């Protein structure tokens, strides 16, 4: 049973820090990505998305069609763009953007086969190969993303065309896997969480049944992908069907205990599981989600909220294997972790889910985006050394600057849809209680009649005020990192009930509530079980993890070490610096250069000041050294 409901995409009007990034998505990222999808953007990888839908429509009409272009999952880029556009339209009506989205939706509808099948790769060519390679062909993955887009566009605009297309597609999938009893489950989970959205938006019980089917049958026959491969003579990437861990298929999901395999696939699957658990009050399924959650956040997550530490398979490694310089930490994986955290909140209002959601958003998700909104990191290392990073065979994936686009372009539109829907993660409701999970400035209108206006300069200021309209209970998350917290209601300090990291405050019309958190900079220290981080510390303030870049420290951070016993100074907020931010100044030492590759002479150290900037902003000043974890003096 849900303990928290998501708010409508129309309910939040953003301001402040959140508003700045949502405006970046609206003003820069959505228009830029639209040009990319149409192959009109300069100096970027070809996308082929629009042309694929056009050619699929031609193929269905018996006309001459050009070959499919791109990755087998190229259709999903269109879906994520539509979803981002939908959330933007919900807050900022824009006739031009709506026309562009409608044009793309028309092309998608024209590319749907009569039986409801929709996937341009297998409509343009190889129609006989449909549904014969669930391991690699991503048909269900693409369908899932398009279902999410359909739900978002319907909720934002009231237009049903894409929702009707995807309900027809869902019925096609239902006939195959439920009525005709075809074996199999998605190689790349995604449709599970999407079907839950379809169930709510379209009110179709088949969507709920289908979501439950794909979750329950996964791993029931671990050898399914092996048997599937024996029946076909073609492959996409040559995936190993017996790599059960990689595809989370070695055992039924209710028996899984460790987060393993491809990190994005894992958290998309866990999101669907948590959503189904809350919808159906499945306590056994939620218990499995809780075990997997603990595996991630207690043993396999970076301090930045990134997950997936190895390039091989874009995957989780073993417990405590969290190297900084070779970290994979895909942007999409951090976004998926936010999805998972938000659905866990719907099962159990517990501040740790909001803490991790915040951790992933302010550090890895935002770190994946250049300040101009037109360049993106796929991989988010916690250390970057030019000459090694991006060049050494072991570090080639860990780029030193953000590229403009990717042949596999999952991350840029994923970031757009996440940021433009941020209100649904920041706020929730249940009966007469409204929940503040993230501190996002702006106005919120809840379906229970309550309204909030949040004013704050968070994450650079730690006072958050709420103006209340209506009557009920205001539940505000108190972050674990805040050493002290004061809550003030109508000018008087109060001590409300605090349960699982949330303060529950009864409120009436025109009440004013102020939350004052601890903005003192602090050092974080790693578990002794993480060998890569022995003897190191990371500098944090509020939800922000800070990093040390060569641009602020004479070009060199490798020779620096910090002294945690010394106080850290906070610089004034500078609107003109890196889009508006604050530096921190730590005290430490700089080692003098030594002669030769090795030396028996102890290095000389000189006391110095060391400058740090938020990790999310690194790489915006060209190629230079960067470190999150610094040696302790």
N, C-alpha and C positions, 0 to 999 in steps of 0.2 A: 504494500500500500504506500502510495507516494506521501512523503513527509513534506515535500516542497514541489510546487508547480512552476514551470517556466512562465515568464511574462510574455505578452504579445510582442512581436517585433516592432509594432507601432507604439509601444508603451513608453519608450525611453527617448528623450531628447538630450543629446550629449553636449557637454561643455568641458572646459579645462583640458587636462592631459588626454583623457579619452576622446574628447571632441577633436583635439588636434590630429590624432591618428585616424579617427573616422573621417575627418575632412580630407586627409591625405589620400585615403582610399577613394573617396568620392571624386576628388578633384584630379588626382594623378593616376592612381593605380588602376581603377576601373577603365578609364578612357585609354590608357596605355595598353592594357591587356586586351582590350577590344581590338585595337589596331594589330596587335600580335596575332590574335586569332584569325583576323582577316588577311594576314600576311602583308600588312601595310606599314609595319613598324620598321624603322631603319636599323641596320646593324644588329639584328637578332636572328636567332634560329628560326627557320620556317616552321610554322605551326600546322597549317593544312586543315584546321578544324572546320572552318566554314566550307571550304571546298569539299571536304569529305561528306558533309551532310548534303551538299548540292549534288554530288555524284551518286550518293546512295539513292536520292530521290530519282535521279535519271535512270539508275539501274532498275528500280522498281517499275518505272514507266516503260521499260524496254528500250530506252535510248542509250546512245553511246556514253559511257562513263569513263573518266580518267581513273587510274589506279588509286587505291587508298594510300594515304601518306601518314607517316609518323608511327608512334608507339601503338601497340594493340589497344591501349586504353586512352587513345587520344580524345575520344568523345567526352571523357570526364572533365577535360579542361573547359569545355563549353558549359557543362553543368555547374561547375564551381563559379564560373564567371556570372552566370545567370543568378545563382544564389546570392553572390555578393551584390549584384545589381539590385536584387529584390530587397535585401535588407537596407540598402542605401535609399531606395525609393520609399520604403516605409517611413523613414525619418525625413527625407528631403525629396518631395515630388519633383520629377524632372521629365518633361514630355519627350525630350530628345533621347534620354537614356531608355525610357519605356519603349519608344519606337524601335530602338536598336535591339532591345531584348525581345520584343514581339517579332521582329524580323527573323532573329535566330530561332525563336520558338516555332515559327512557321516552317522554317527549313527542317527542324527536327521532326515536326509532325509529318511532313512530306516524306521523310526517310523511314517512317514506321511501316512495316509490312502489314498486310491485312490481318494476319493472325496475332498481331500485337508485338512481334519481335522487333527490337530496336538496337542495332549495333552496326555502325557504318562499315567496320572492318569485314564483317561477314555478310553484309548486304551487297557491297560493291563487288566482292569476289568470294569464292569458296563457300557458297551458301550451304553446301553439303557438310561442311565442317562445324556447323553450329552445334553448340552444347557438347562437343566431343573432347574438349580440353579445358575442363574447369580449373585444372591446376594452373594454367598459364594464360588462358585467353581473355580473362578479365571481363567476360560478358556480364556476370552478376555484379561485379564491382562498378562497371559503367552504369548499369541499371540503377544501382543504389545511389550514386551521385546525382543521376538525373531525377530520381524520386525526391531527393532532398531539395533540389532546385525547384521542382514542381510545387512542393509544399510551401517553400518560402515565397515563391512568386504569387501563389494563390493567397497566402496570408497577408502579403504586402499590398496586393493590387486588387484582389477579388476576381482576377481572371483565371478561368478554369482550363484553358486550352491545354497547357502542358500537364496539368493535374489529370485531365481526362486521358491524355496520351499515356501517362505513366500508370494510371489505374488499369488501362487496357494491357499494358506491358506486364503489370503485376499479375493480372488474370492469366496471361500467357504462361508466365513462370509457374503460377499455381497449378495450371492444368498439367504441366510437364512433371513437376516434382511432387505434387500431392495427388492429383487425380490419376495420372498415368504412372505414378510411383517410380519415376526415374531416379536412379541412385545419384549420390554426389552432394557436395557442399562447396562453397566458394573457395578458390585458391587464395584470393585476397579478400578477406572479410570487409564488408562495408554495407552490403544490402541489409544486413540484420538490423542495424540502427536506423537505416532509411525506411525500412518497412514499418518500424514503430511510428515514425513520423507520418507515413502514409495512412496508417491505421487511424491516427487521430485527425488528420486533415480530411481524408475522404470518407471516414467512417466505415471502411470496408473490413469486416472481420477476417476475410481471407488473408489480409496483410499481416494481421497478428498471428494467425495460424502458420503462415509461411515463415515469419521471423522465428517463431518457436521451433519450427521444423529444422531450419538451417542450424540453429544453435544446438538443438538436442542431437541431431544426427552427426555433428562434427566429431570425429574421432571414434564414433561407435564402431566403425570399420576402418582402422588405421591404414589398411591396405587398399583403400578405394583408389587412390591416385596411381598405384602400381597397376591395378587391373585396368584402369582407364588408359594408361599408356600402352598396354599390351594390345589394345583395340585400334590404335591409330598409328599412322606412319609419318607423322609430322610433329614439329615442335616449334615453340616460339623462341625460348631461350635455352632450352635443354635443362630445365629444372629437374632436380633429383627427386623422384616421387617417394623415395624412402626416407627423405630428410623430414621426419615427422616433427621435429622440434621447430624447424624453420617455418612450417605452415600450421603450427599449433594443432596438429591432428593425431598425435600419438595416443591420446586417450580422450574420453568424453570430457567436455568442458567442466562439468561438475567435479571431476576428479583431478583437475590440473591444480598445481600448487606453486609453480614457478613461472614468472613472466619470461618467455623464451621466444626465440626466433625473430623474424622480421618485426621490428618494433612498431611500425605503423600498422601493419596487419593485426598485431597483438592488441593494441589499444583500441582500434576500431571494433574488434571482436568483443573486448571487455566492455566497451561502451554499450553495444547491443545487448550484452548479457545483463548489465546493470539496469538498462532501461526496461527490459522484459521483466526482470525481478521486481522492480517497483510497480509496474503495471499489473502484474498478476499475483503480487505478494508471495513470490517464490523465495522462501527463506533459504532453501538449499542452494539455489543459484546465487543469491546474494552472498552467502558464506564463501562460495568459490571466488566471487569477485573480490571479497575482502582479503582472501589469501593472496590473490594475484596483486592486489593493490599494495599489500605489505611487502611483497617480494620486490616490487618496483621501488617504492619510496624508502625502504629501509636498507636495500642492498644493491640496487642497480640504477640509481638516478644521480645525475650530476647536480651540483649545488645550484646550477642555473635552471633547473627543471628540465634539462635535456635528458633524453633516454636513447638507448641504442648506441653502445660504445664502440662497436667494431664495423669497419667498412665491409668486411666479408658478410654479405647478405643484409647489410643495413640493419644489423641485429643487436639484440641483447647478447652480452657475453655471460661469463659466470659471475657469481657474487663478488662484489668489491673490485672488479676489474674496470676501473674508471680512469684511464689515462687521459691527460689533458691535451697533448699535442696531436694524438691520432684519434681523438674523439670523433665519432660520426655525428651523433646528436642532431638528427635530421629535423628541420623546421616542422615538417608535417607530423613527426612523432610527438613533438611538444604540443602541437595543436590537438592531436589525438588524445594526449594525456589530459588536456583541459576538458575535452569531451567526456572522458571517463570520470574525471573528478566531479563534473557537474551532474552526471547521472548518479554517482554515488551519493551526492548531496540529496538527491530526490528519494533515496532510500533511507538516509540517516543524516539529519542535520548535525554535522560534525565539522568543527572548524578546520581540522587538518585537511579536508578536501579543498576548502577555499584557500588555505595556505599554499598548497601545491599548485592550484590553479593560478594563483597570483604569481608564484615563483616562476612558472613556465611562461606566463604571458609577458611579464616585465623584463625578462632576460632573454630566453631563447627565441620566442615568437617575434618579439620586436627586433631582436638582434638579426633576424633573417632578412630585414628590410633596410635598404639604403634610405637616407633621409629624403632623397628626391622621389622615392616610391617607384623607381624604374630599374633598380638593380637588387639582386637577391642572393642570399646564402641558402644553399641546400643543406650544407654541412656547417656545423657550428662548433669549432674547436675551442678549447679554453686556453690554448697557447698557440701562437703563430710566430714562426721565425723565418723570415724571407731567406731564400737560398736552400732551405730544407722543406718547409711547408709548401705544398703545391708542386714540389719537384721530386723529392726523394720517392722511390717506389713505395715506401711504407707510409708516406705522407701526402701522396699525390691528390687525394680527395680533399685535403684540408687547405682550401684556397686562402690566399692572403687578402684578396679583395673580392667584392661581390660581382659576379657576371650579370649581364643584362637579361639573359633568358637561358633556358635549358631545352635540350631535345626532350628530356623527361621533365616536364614543366609542372609537376604536381604542387610544388610549394608556393609559388607566387599567388595563384588564384585561391589556394587554401588559406593563405594569410589574409587575403582580401575578405573572404567570406567570414572568417573568424572575427576580424576587427569590426566589420560593419554590423555584426550581430552581438557585439560585446554586452549590450544591455541585458541580454538573456542569460548571461553568465554572472553579471554583476548583481542582479536582483531576482528574487523569487517571491512566491506567496503561497499561503495555505490558509483558507478560511479568513479569519480576521488578523492574521499575522503576516507581516511583510518582512522579507529577509534581505539584508545588505551583505552580500558575499564578497564583493569587491568595492573599493571606494572610488566610485565613478561620478564625477560632477555632472549635474544636469537635473532634469525633471523626469519623474516616473509616475505614471498613472496605472494603478492596479485594478484588476477586474472586480475586486471587492469594494471599490469606491474610495479607497484611500489614495492619497497623493503625497509624494515626497519631493522636496527640492533639496539636493545635495550640493553644498558649496565646499570646495577644497582645492588646494594646489598640490595635493598628493600626486606623485610620490616624493616631491621635494619639500613639502610641508606636511606636518603630521596632526593638524587639526581638521576634523571633518564635522561639518554641521548639517543637521537635517531640520528642515521646516516641514511640519506635518499638517496635512489637511485630512480630516476624517478622524475616525476613532478605531483603535485596535491595539496591536502589540507590534513594536518595532524591534526586530531581532538583528543585532549587529555583530558581525564576526570580530573577535579580538585576536589579532595575529600572535602566533607563538613567539615571534622574534621581539615583541615589544616588552621590554623589561618592566615598564610601568604603564598604567592606563588610567585616565581619569574620565569619568562620564558625568556630564553636567546637563541637567534638565531645567529649563526656564531660569537659569542663573544660579541654581543650587547643585552642589555635588551630590550624586546619588550612588547607591550601591545596589544595582538591580541583580536579579537572579542570573547566574551564569551557568549554562549547561553546555558541555562539550565545545567550549570555545566561542559560544554566542551569548551576548548579553541581551536579555529579554526585558524590554522597557514598555510598560503600558503608556499609551499616548492618546491625547485628545486633540481636537481641532486647534490649530495655531500653536501647539507646543513646539519648543525649540530644543533640540538635543545636540549636544556637542561631545564628540569623542576626541580625546587628546592622547596621542600615542607617543612612544619614546623614539625620537629621531636621532639618538646618540649613535655615531658610527661604532661598529663593532667588528672584531675579528672572529671568523669562523674557523674551526679546526677540524680536520678530517679524522675519521675513525682510524685507529691503528691497524685496522684490517685492510685499509686501502694502500697497498704498497707504493703505488705511483705518487702518493701525496705525503709520504713520510717527511716530517720536519717542516711542513709548510702551513701557511695560513692564507685565508682569503678575506678581503675587506668588504664589508656590507654596510648598507644604511637603509633602513626600512626594508622594502621588498627588493631593492636593487642590489645586485652583486656588482662590485666595481672591478675594473681591470686596469692594468698599468700598460700604457702604450709608449713606444719610443718617441712618438711625436711630442710628448710632454716631458720626456726625461732624457733629453740629449741624444736620442736615437737608440739608446741601449737600455733594456730592462733585464737582460740576462745576468748582468753583474750586480744587480740590486738585491738587497735583503731588507726585510722590515723588522721593526722592533715593536711588538705588540704592547710592551710596557709603556710606550710613549703615547700620549693623547693624539688623536687624529683631529685635524682642523677641517671645518666645513667652509668652503669659499662661498661668496655671495652668488646667488643665482644669476647667470649671465644669459640673457635672451639671445644674444648674437653668437654664442658659442655652441656649436654642434646642435643647432636647432632649439637651444634653450636647455641648459642643464647646470649642475653644480659639480665642481671638482672637489675631491677630498685630498688633503695633504697629510701624508704619513711621514713618520721619521724612521730612518734606517741607515744603511751603509751602502757604499759603492766600493766594489773591489777594483783595485788597480789592475791593468792588463799585465799578464805574465809573458815571459819569453818562452817560446817553444810550445809544443803540443802538451807536454806535461812538465811539471817542475817539482822539485823537492822543497822549494822555498814556500813558506806559508804566505798566502796572498795578503797584501796590505789593504786595510779598509779605512775609508774616510766617511765620517758622519755626513748625512745629507737629507734633504727633503725629497720625498717621492710623491709624484702626482698621479692621481687615479681618476678615471671617468667611468660612467656606467657601462657595463659590458655590452649592453644593447647598442651602444653608439660606436663601438670599435670598428675600424676599417673604413671610416668615412673621410679619412684624410690621406688616402693612398696607402701604399704598402709600407708597413712598419712592424716592428716587434710588438707582441702583445702577450701578457700573462695575467691569468686570474690568480693562480696559486703561487705565492711568493715564499721563498726561503725565509725562515726565521733566523734573526741574528743569533 
